[in-house]
Amino acid sequence: MTQMNQTAAGISRRAFNRLIAGSALAAPLIGTRAFGQDAATFKIGYIGPQSGPLGIFGAADGYLIETIRANLAGGIDVNGTKMMVEIITADTQSDPVRASQITRDMINSDAPDLILTHSAPETVNPVSDACEAGATPCLSTVAPWEAFYFGRGGKPDAQSFKWTFHYSFGSANFLNLYNGQWSLLETNKKVGTLVPSDADGNAIRAGLLPKLAEAGWEVVDPGPYENMSQDFSTQINAFKDAGVEIVVCFPFPPDFPVFWRQAAQQGLAQQLKIMQMAKAGLFAAEMEGLGDLGQGLCTGVYWHPAFPFASAAAGKTNAELGAGYETTTGAQWAQALGASASLFDAALALAVQAGSPKDKEAMAAAMPKLKAETAVGTIDFGTGPMHNCAVSGLAGGQWNKASEGPFQFQLDLVSNADFPGINLTSEFKPLAFG
């Protein structure tokens, strides 16, 4: 039976490995816990990165899976029929090839009724492709929907995939977020873009950068770079020469500290009023590793304990989910905690709406019409933007030194231009490097 690697090893940069190791190991996953072995068991496969460059996205999974298992220990009601729940887990090790292989192995050996996956196209796309080939329903999140859909060969105005469905933010969400948040400060509207040569980067370069230019931002794009680069001098010099006051980036989490330290050493950080991150900058551990350089950095927020939603799968409000994680593990809450909880919320809603979770054809037929209340808000596949995709919102966040409590940084909500239902917790402030 497929099992999750319980270590947080494998990150190529030692400092980043040490940074996330504590939280990743705070609540290690047990590979499988079954609540029943007969036909009345809803078997859910959960595949994500627990190690490697994307391992920080899975650092909270141990706590989350155990919380959900405990909450669902008595089973669930599916249209008057009680079903037990089994959760099977696997670690991609941040490797797309391994992600594909362990998904095929899970389908062949464990025969899950539904597979859930998350965090970046390097995970979501190969898992989804394997599920499509293996005729197994799959739900995914936390990757731009364009990277999921068009990156896998999806065609506009067609249901390109039968078995694989995805909900997350997209270029329009980033555009709404950035337009709203950046306009709160007075800048020269010159934006440097640090965009890698990968599926995320390709989607952003094709979908977001032209829209930023159309909206009146002067985009300075020095071209794509390779993930895990060691030298960003070319990009930094281009930004300095252009006089940008905003930089927006989409790097692997280990890459951002390399860029940002070089930006501070070479005088770019002192020039900027806004440093905006996506993919990186989502976790407090990253800010702690940067020390004073973490103050004032900005990121999109797809989940926060202050979001006014709840997780039915975990049996907790978002506030309770975040507080429970901190109390149990001693680590600070992370956005991935609630985003992954939302996958299980959607899975439970899908089981009820399909009527028979053991019937894969019924599950696949129900997914284009799925509407679910989740930890990240309402997910509604009936509203598009593509037949296999639904959109979730993004709030604007800024990292600031914590005013109280045991942690060094807090993620303040400073803009809700893309997510009007979210209440703000702080005023947006410009960077202040001397």
C-alpha positions as CSV (number, residue, x, y, z in Angstrom):
1,M,0.0,0.0,0.0
2,T,1.3,3.4,-0.9
3,Q,2.7,5.3,2.1
4,M,4.0,8.8,2.7
5,N,7.7,9.4,3.3
6,Q,7.8,10.8,6.8
7,T,10.9,12.8,6.5
8,A,11.4,16.4,5.3
9,A,14.8,15.6,3.6
10,G,15.6,16.2,0.0
11,I,15.7,20.0,-0.3
12,S,18.9,20.9,-2.1
13,R,19.6,24.0,-0.2
14,R,20.6,23.1,3.4
15,A,19.5,26.3,5.0
16,F,16.0,26.0,3.6
17,N,15.9,22.3,4.6
18,R,16.7,23.3,8.2
19,L,14.1,26.0,8.0
20,I,11.1,23.8,7.3
21,A,12.3,20.6,8.9
22,G,10.8,21.3,12.3
23,S,7.3,22.1,11.1
24,A,7.4,19.3,8.5
25,L,8.2,16.7,11.2
26,A,6.0,18.1,13.9
27,A,3.1,15.9,13.1
28,P,4.3,13.1,10.8
29,L,1.8,11.3,8.6
30,I,1.0,7.6,9.1
31,G,0.7,6.2,5.6
32,T,-2.8,4.7,5.9
33,R,-5.5,4.4,8.5
34,A,-8.6,2.5,7.4
35,F,-12.0,2.9,9.1
36,G,-13.4,0.0,7.2
37,Q,-12.5,-2.5,4.5
38,D,-15.8,-3.3,2.9
39,A,-17.8,-1.8,0.0
40,A,-19.2,0.9,2.3
41,T,-15.8,2.6,2.6
42,F,-15.1,5.9,0.8
43,K,-11.4,5.6,-0.1
44,I,-9.6,9.0,-0.7
45,G,-6.1,9.2,-2.0
46,Y,-4.1,12.3,-0.9
47,I,-1.0,13.1,-2.8
48,G,1.3,16.0,-2.3
49,P,4.9,17.2,-1.7
50,Q,6.2,16.4,1.8
51,S,9.8,16.8,0.9
52,G,12.0,18.5,-1.7
53,P,11.8,22.2,-2.8
54,L,8.0,22.2,-2.5
55,G,8.0,20.2,0.8
56,I,7.0,23.3,2.9
57,F,3.5,23.1,1.3
58,G,3.0,19.7,3.0
59,A,4.4,20.7,6.4
60,A,1.0,20.9,8.0
61,D,-0.4,17.7,6.4
62,G,0.4,15.4,9.4
63,Y,-1.8,17.5,11.7
64,L,-4.5,18.0,9.1
65,I,-4.9,14.3,8.1
66,E,-5.0,13.2,11.8
67,T,-7.6,15.9,12.5
68,I,-9.8,14.8,9.6
69,R,-9.4,11.2,10.4
70,A,-10.5,11.8,14.0
71,N,-13.5,14.0,12.9
72,L,-14.7,11.4,10.4
73,A,-14.0,8.3,12.5
74,G,-17.7,7.7,12.9
75,G,-18.2,7.8,9.1
76,I,-20.3,10.1,6.9
77,D,-23.8,10.1,5.8
78,V,-24.3,9.9,2.0
79,N,-28.0,10.3,1.2
80,G,-29.1,8.2,4.1
81,T,-26.3,5.6,3.9
82,K,-23.5,5.5,6.4
83,M,-20.0,5.2,4.8
84,M,-16.7,4.9,6.6
85,V,-13.7,6.9,5.3
86,E,-10.2,5.7,4.5
87,I,-7.4,8.2,3.6
88,I,-4.3,7.0,1.8
89,T,-1.3,9.3,1.5
90,A,1.8,9.6,-0.6
91,D,4.7,12.0,-0.9
92,T,5.8,13.2,-4.4
93,Q,9.1,14.4,-3.0
94,S,8.5,17.5,-5.3
95,D,9.4,15.4,-8.3
96,P,6.9,15.4,-11.2
97,V,8.1,12.0,-12.5
98,R,7.6,10.5,-9.0
99,A,4.2,12.2,-8.7
100,S,3.0,10.4,-11.8
101,Q,4.4,7.1,-10.8
102,I,3.1,7.0,-7.2
103,T,-0.3,8.1,-8.6
104,R,-0.4,5.1,-11.0
105,D,0.8,2.9,-8.1
106,M,-1.9,4.1,-5.8
107,I,-4.6,3.6,-8.5
108,N,-3.4,0.1,-9.3
109,S,-2.8,-1.1,-5.7
110,D,-5.3,0.8,-3.5
111,A,-8.1,1.6,-6.0
112,P,-9.1,4.9,-4.4
113,D,-12.6,6.3,-5.2
114,L,-11.1,9.8,-5.4
115,I,-7.7,11.3,-5.4
116,L,-6.9,14.8,-4.0
117,T,-3.7,16.7,-4.8
118,H,-2.3,20.2,-4.3
119,S,0.5,22.7,-4.6
120,A,2.1,23.8,-7.9
121,P,1.8,22.4,-11.4
122,E,4.8,20.2,-10.7
123,T,2.5,18.2,-8.4
124,V,-1.0,18.9,-9.7
125,N,-0.4,18.3,-13.4
126,P,1.4,14.9,-13.3
127,V,-1.0,13.5,-10.7
128,S,-4.0,14.7,-12.7
129,D,-2.6,13.3,-15.9
130,A,-2.1,9.9,-14.2
131,C,-5.7,10.0,-12.9
132,E,-7.1,10.9,-16.3
133,A,-5.2,7.9,-17.8
134,G,-6.3,5.7,-14.9
135,A,-10.0,6.7,-15.1
136,T,-10.0,7.9,-11.5
137,P,-11.7,11.1,-10.3
138,C,-9.3,13.7,-9.1
139,L,-9.7,17.1,-7.4
140,S,-6.8,19.5,-7.1
141,T,-6.0,23.1,-5.9
142,V,-3.2,25.6,-5.3
143,A,-1.8,26.1,-8.8
144,P,-3.0,28.7,-11.3
145,W,-5.9,27.2,-13.1
146,E,-4.4,28.2,-16.5
147,A,-1.3,26.1,-15.7
148,F,-3.5,23.1,-14.8
149,Y,-5.8,23.4,-17.8
150,F,-3.8,24.8,-20.7
151,G,-0.6,23.3,-19.4
152,R,-2.2,19.9,-19.8
153,G,-3.5,20.6,-23.3
154,G,-7.0,21.7,-22.4
155,K,-9.0,23.4,-25.1
156,P,-11.3,26.5,-24.6
157,D,-15.0,25.9,-24.7
158,A,-14.7,22.2,-24.3
159,Q,-14.6,19.7,-21.4
160,S,-11.1,18.5,-22.2
161,F,-10.9,16.1,-19.3
162,K,-13.4,13.7,-17.9
163,W,-11.8,12.7,-14.6
164,T,-9.7,15.6,-13.4
165,F,-11.0,18.9,-12.0
166,H,-9.2,21.9,-10.4
167,Y,-10.1,25.0,-8.3
168,S,-7.7,27.8,-7.6
169,F,-6.8,31.3,-8.4
170,G,-5.8,32.4,-11.9
171,S,-4.4,35.4,-13.8
172,A,-7.6,37.4,-13.3
173,N,-7.3,37.0,-9.5
174,F,-3.7,38.1,-9.5
175,L,-4.6,41.1,-11.7
176,N,-7.5,42.1,-9.3
177,L,-5.3,41.7,-6.3
178,Y,-2.3,43.6,-7.6
179,N,-4.3,46.4,-9.2
180,G,-6.2,46.9,-5.9
181,Q,-3.3,46.5,-3.5
182,W,-0.6,48.3,-5.4
183,S,-2.8,51.3,-6.1
184,L,-3.0,51.9,-2.3
185,L,0.5,53.3,-2.4
186,E,2.0,56.1,-4.6
187,T,4.5,54.6,-7.0
188,N,5.9,55.2,-10.4
189,K,4.0,52.2,-11.6
190,K,7.1,50.5,-12.9
191,V,6.9,46.7,-12.2
192,G,9.8,44.3,-12.5
193,T,8.8,40.7,-13.0
194,L,10.8,37.7,-11.9
195,V,9.2,34.8,-13.7
196,P,10.7,31.3,-14.0
197,S,10.8,29.0,-17.0
198,D,8.2,26.5,-15.7
199,A,4.5,25.8,-15.9
200,D,3.6,28.5,-13.4
201,G,5.9,31.0,-15.1
202,N,4.6,30.2,-18.6
203,A,1.0,30.7,-17.4
204,I,1.8,34.0,-15.7
205,R,3.9,35.3,-18.6
206,A,1.1,34.5,-21.1
207,G,-1.9,35.5,-19.0
208,L,-0.9,38.1,-16.3
209,L,1.9,40.2,-17.7
210,P,0.0,41.5,-20.7
211,K,-3.0,42.3,-18.5
212,L,-0.8,44.3,-16.1
213,A,0.5,46.3,-19.0
214,E,-3.0,46.9,-20.3
215,A,-4.0,48.1,-16.8
216,G,-1.3,50.9,-16.9
217,W,1.6,49.2,-15.2
218,E,5.0,49.5,-16.9
219,V,6.2,45.9,-17.0
220,V,10.0,45.2,-17.0
221,D,10.5,41.6,-17.9
222,P,14.2,40.5,-18.2
223,G,13.1,37.1,-19.4
224,P,12.7,33.6,-17.8
225,Y,15.2,32.1,-15.5
226,E,15.8,28.5,-14.4
227,N,14.5,27.3,-11.0
228,M,17.2,26.8,-8.4
229,S,19.4,29.5,-9.9
230,Q,22.2,30.8,-7.8
231,D,22.7,34.3,-9.3
232,F,20.0,36.9,-10.0
233,S,22.4,39.7,-10.9
234,T,21.0,40.0,-14.5
235,Q,17.5,40.5,-13.2
236,I,18.5,42.8,-10.4
237,N,20.5,45.1,-12.7
238,A,17.6,45.3,-15.2
239,F,15.3,46.3,-12.4
240,K,17.7,48.9,-11.0
241,D,18.4,50.4,-14.5
242,A,14.7,50.7,-15.2
243,G,14.0,52.3,-11.8
244,V,11.2,49.9,-10.8
245,E,9.5,50.5,-7.5
246,I,7.6,47.2,-7.5
247,V,8.9,43.7,-8.1
248,V,6.5,40.7,-8.5
249,C,8.0,37.2,-8.5
250,F,6.8,33.6,-8.8
251,P,9.8,31.4,-7.6
252,F,10.2,28.1,-5.9
253,P,10.3,28.8,-2.1
254,P,14.1,28.1,-1.9
255,D,14.9,30.6,-4.7
256,F,13.4,33.7,-3.2
257,P,15.8,34.1,-0.3
258,V,18.7,33.9,-2.8
259,F,17.2,36.6,-4.9
260,W,16.1,38.8,-2.0
261,R,19.5,38.8,-0.2
262,Q,21.2,39.6,-3.5
263,A,18.7,42.4,-4.1
264,A,19.5,43.9,-0.7
265,Q,23.2,43.5,-1.2
266,Q,23.1,45.2,-4.6
267,G,20.8,48.0,-3.7
268,L,17.5,47.0,-5.3
269,A,15.6,46.3,-2.1
270,Q,16.3,49.9,-0.9
271,Q,14.8,51.2,-4.2
272,L,11.5,49.3,-3.9
273,K,8.2,50.2,-2.3
274,I,6.5,46.9,-2.9
275,M,8.0,43.4,-3.0
276,Q,5.2,41.0,-4.1
277,M,5.6,37.2,-4.0
278,A,3.6,34.3,-5.2
279,K,4.5,30.6,-4.7
280,A,7.2,31.7,-2.4
281,G,6.5,33.9,0.6
282,L,3.5,32.0,1.8
283,F,5.0,30.7,5.0
284,A,6.2,32.3,8.3
285,A,9.2,30.0,8.3
286,E,10.5,31.7,5.2
287,M,10.2,35.2,6.8
288,E,12.0,33.9,9.9
289,G,14.8,32.7,7.7
290,L,15.1,36.2,6.2
291,G,15.1,38.0,9.5
292,D,14.8,41.8,9.1
293,L,14.6,41.3,5.3
294,G,11.2,39.6,5.8
295,Q,9.5,42.8,7.1
296,G,6.9,44.2,4.7
297,L,7.0,41.5,2.0
298,C,3.7,40.9,0.3
299,T,2.0,37.7,-0.8
300,G,-1.4,36.6,-2.1
301,V,-3.5,34.9,0.6
302,Y,-5.7,32.0,-0.4
303,W,-6.4,30.8,3.2
304,H,-6.1,32.6,6.6
305,P,-7.6,31.8,10.0
306,A,-9.4,35.1,9.8
307,F,-11.3,34.0,6.6
308,P,-15.0,33.7,7.7
309,F,-15.3,30.0,6.6
310,A,-15.1,26.5,8.2
311,S,-13.9,23.0,7.2
312,A,-16.6,20.4,7.5
313,A,-14.0,17.7,7.0
314,A,-11.9,18.9,9.9
315,G,-15.0,19.9,12.0
316,K,-13.5,23.3,12.8
317,T,-13.8,26.9,11.8
318,N,-10.8,28.4,10.1
319,A,-9.8,30.1,13.4
320,E,-10.1,26.8,15.3
321,L,-8.1,25.0,12.6
322,G,-5.2,27.5,12.8
323,A,-5.2,27.7,16.6
324,G,-5.4,23.9,16.8
325,Y,-2.4,23.4,14.6
326,E,-0.3,25.9,16.6
327,T,-1.3,24.3,19.9
328,T,-0.7,20.8,18.8
329,T,2.6,21.3,16.9
330,G,4.1,24.4,18.3
331,A,4.5,25.7,14.7
332,Q,2.8,28.6,13.1
333,W,-0.2,28.1,10.9
334,A,0.3,28.1,7.2
335,Q,-2.0,28.8,4.2
336,A,-1.5,25.2,2.9
337,L,-3.3,23.9,6.0
338,G,-6.7,25.4,5.1
339,A,-6.2,24.9,1.3
340,S,-5.7,21.2,1.8
341,A,-8.6,21.0,4.2
342,S,-10.8,22.5,1.5
343,L,-10.0,19.6,-0.7
344,F,-11.5,17.2,1.8
345,D,-14.5,19.6,2.2
346,A,-15.0,19.4,-1.5
347,A,-14.6,15.6,-1.5
348,L,-17.3,15.2,1.1
349,A,-19.7,17.4,-0.9
350,L,-18.9,15.5,-4.1
351,A,-19.7,12.2,-2.4
352,V,-23.1,13.5,-1.4
353,Q,-23.9,15.2,-4.7
354,A,-22.7,12.2,-6.7
355,G,-24.9,9.9,-4.6
356,S,-22.5,6.9,-4.8
357,P,-18.9,7.6,-4.1
358,K,-18.0,4.0,-5.1
359,D,-19.3,4.7,-8.6
360,K,-16.5,6.5,-10.5
361,E,-18.7,7.3,-13.4
362,A,-21.2,9.0,-11.1
363,M,-18.4,10.9,-9.4
364,A,-17.0,12.1,-12.7
365,A,-20.5,13.1,-13.9
366,A,-21.0,15.1,-10.7
367,M,-17.8,17.1,-10.7
368,P,-18.7,19.6,-13.5
369,K,-21.7,20.6,-11.3
370,L,-20.0,20.5,-7.9
371,K,-20.7,23.3,-5.5
372,A,-19.2,23.1,-2.1
373,E,-18.7,25.3,1.0
374,T,-15.1,24.9,2.0
375,A,-12.3,26.4,4.2
376,V,-11.4,28.7,1.3
377,G,-15.0,29.7,0.6
378,T,-17.6,28.6,-1.9
379,I,-16.3,26.4,-4.8
380,D,-18.6,26.3,-7.8
381,F,-17.6,24.4,-10.9
382,G,-20.8,25.5,-12.6
383,T,-19.5,29.0,-13.0
384,G,-16.2,28.2,-14.9
385,P,-14.0,29.7,-16.2
386,M,-13.5,26.4,-18.0
387,H,-15.5,23.2,-17.8
388,N,-12.9,21.5,-15.6
389,C,-12.0,24.6,-13.5
390,A,-13.4,26.7,-10.7
391,V,-12.0,29.9,-9.2
392,S,-11.2,30.6,-5.5
393,G,-10.3,34.1,-4.3
394,L,-7.1,35.9,-3.3
395,A,-6.7,38.4,-0.5
396,G,-3.7,40.7,-0.2
397,G,-1.3,39.9,2.6
398,Q,1.8,41.6,4.1
399,W,4.3,40.1,6.5
400,N,5.0,42.2,9.5
401,K,6.9,41.7,12.8
402,A,4.5,40.2,15.2
403,S,3.2,42.7,17.9
404,E,2.7,39.9,20.4
405,G,2.7,36.1,20.8
406,P,5.4,33.5,20.4
407,F,6.1,33.9,16.6
408,Q,8.3,36.5,14.9
409,F,6.1,37.4,12.0
410,Q,2.3,37.7,11.4
411,L,0.6,37.7,8.0
412,D,-1.8,40.8,7.9
413,L,-4.7,41.1,5.5
414,V,-4.2,44.4,3.8
415,S,-6.3,44.2,0.6
416,N,-9.6,42.5,-0.4
417,A,-9.9,43.8,-4.0
418,D,-10.2,40.2,-5.3
419,F,-12.0,38.8,-2.3
420,P,-14.5,41.4,-1.0
421,G,-15.9,39.1,1.7
422,I,-12.7,39.2,3.6
423,N,-12.2,41.7,6.4
424,L,-8.8,43.5,6.6
425,T,-6.6,43.3,9.6
426,S,-4.0,46.0,8.9
427,E,-3.1,49.0,6.8
428,F,-0.8,48.4,3.7
429,K,2.6,49.9,4.2
430,P,5.5,50.5,1.8
431,L,8.9,48.7,2.3
432,A,11.3,50.7,4.5
433,F,14.8,49.6,3.9
434,G,17.5,52.2,4.8
